[in-house]
């Protein structure tokens, strides 16, 4: 405009302003600045409305079923008037329906921002963390995070779990409470099966589980849940789930790798990441802590104990999954402690073994050491053994069996392989595996006699350790020094 005022030449003014001559002519003719022209609302149509004739019918359909999508309505119109409508007109209908819903459609649900009070509640939610790509000892780690948040300050705590179980909920919540050292009034969660169950005679209302109510009573918490299907009522922890995982993803990128020595080491790293975020919330967290009750109760066990009978196959059933146990326990009743990530088997008050807890239902975990003695005595059972595939602890053992099958009869190959497994159970699996690899390189048949010659006869013994003697007198001296000071 300044250039036009100087000389009135549109081409020269457009060149100085760095725009096309036609664009400059449009602005010069309209008299508006570009910013003003962009804000001007167009109220006229540039082409005829193709849905004008059928629009009353579209409105009736929307009034009858407000959730109908434009795609469905468009397909219905095309079925009745195939020559009137083309694919490219769907977007026009979508815009018209969007405008109708905004001006004449049914009222939409309104969400009301809530004002949180310091120390009033702690919210807990479970979220999958598989997309982080974390590995434990090089193996992919499928897991969830039990995420607890104080809504007023956004202070957060997180623990690792495998499912939305009551054991995982108890462990996650009380870990957060003991990290805080104090307790709010309410504990709020969604309608997960860990905390609630369906009430008989109703399809929507859910009641708290007895275990969950007892847990809240122990800590003096009042249980509170969201309405069914209303996750937004747990909004603080829901929104922080996403920001937590984005923050963890960035920290893993800085870390340079995603592998951890153990699940415990990974969880310690997670808490360190939470602590870093919580430092920026320290002022409001202090307000929360000042408004809470001190935590004066002891920590509850985060496992459930059940009694299970050991079957004739030397297996037990826990949560609809099958696990093997040492054959000496066949026919006995054992106590099983169910943790979120593992199981412990006790007999006579002594722990017999520990294994990783299986996810879901209908799965099995069978260890060859528990059944190999009987299989060697009954080699004919190996061919159709239900858990036969579990008898190959590594690919090296599987290759050895395949080589035996190629060279020997099925029965002889089964017997030779079972003897290899028996040798691995009575010596060490790694030593037998190393011998099998050596024979594989020389293309010799992996017979048990050849492996026995190179494997140690007995497994290494753990040397006895002397008990640690604690001199309590040192603590007395330390106390006396403090009193003198």
SULZI-V712563 format. One record per backbone hydrogen bond with DSSP energy under -0.5 kcal/mol. NH is the residue of the N-H (numbers start at 0). CO is the residue of the C=O. If there is no record, write none. Layout:
# SULZI-V712563
nh	co
NH	CO
NH	CO
This chain:
# SULZI-V712563
nh	co
4	0
5	1
6	2
7	2
7	3
9	7
12	8
13	9
14	10
15	11
16	12
17	13
17	14
18	13
23	19
24	20
25	21
26	22
27	23
28	24
29	25
30	26
36	32
37	33
38	34
39	35
39	36
42	40
49	47
51	48
54	50
57	53
58	54
59	55
60	56
61	57
62	58
63	59
64	60
67	64
72	68
73	69
74	70
75	71
76	72
77	73
78	74
79	75
80	76
83	80
84	80
88	85
89	86
92	88
93	89
94	90
95	91
96	92
97	93
98	94
99	95
100	96
101	97
102	98
103	99
104	99
112	110
115	113
119	116
121	185
122	148
123	187
124	146
126	144
128	142
131	128
132	129
134	257
135	138
136	134
136	259
138	135
140	133
141	139
142	140
143	160
144	126
145	158
146	124
146	144
147	145
147	156
148	122
149	154
150	148
153	149
156	147
158	145
160	143
164	162
168	164
169	165
170	166
171	167
172	168
173	169
174	170
175	171
176	172
177	173
178	174
179	175
180	176
181	176
182	292
184	118
184	119
185	119
186	221
187	121
188	223
189	123
191	189
194	191
195	191
196	206
198	204
201	198
206	196
208	194
212	208
213	209
214	210
215	211
216	212
217	213
218	214
219	215
219	216
220	215
221	184
222	220
223	186
225	188
229	226
230	228
232	229
233	230
234	231
237	233
238	234
239	235
240	236
241	237
242	238
243	239
244	240
245	241
246	242
247	243
248	244
249	245
250	246
251	247
252	248
253	249
254	250
255	251
259	134
265	261
266	262
267	263
268	264
269	265
270	266
271	267
272	268
273	269
274	270
275	271
276	272
277	273
278	274
279	275
279	276
280	277
281	278
284	280
285	281
286	282
287	283
288	284
289	285
290	286
290	287
291	287
291	288
292	182
294	180
295	293
303	337
305	335
307	333
309	331
310	314
313	310
315	322
317	315
317	320
320	317
321	362
322	315
323	364
324	313
326	369
328	325
329	326
330	309
331	328
333	307
333	331
334	345
335	305
336	334
336	343
337	303
337	335
338	336
338	341
342	354
343	336
344	352
345	334
345	343
346	349
349	346
351	344
352	344
354	342
356	340
361	319
364	321
369	366
370	366
370	367
371	367
374	370
375	371
376	372
377	373
378	375
380	377
381	378
384	381
387	384
389	386
390	387
391	388
392	390
397	393
398	394
399	395
400	396
401	397
402	398
403	399
404	400
405	401
406	402
407	403
412	408
413	409
414	410
415	411
416	412
417	413
418	414
419	415
420	416
421	417
422	418
423	419
424	420
425	421
426	422
431	427
432	428
433	429
434	430
435	431
436	432
437	433
438	434
439	435
440	436
441	437
442	438
442	439
443	438
446	444
450	446
451	447
452	448
453	449
453	450
454	450
458	425
462	460
469	467
470	468
471	469
473	470
474	471
475	471
476	472
477	473
478	474
479	475
480	476
481	477
482	478
483	479
484	480
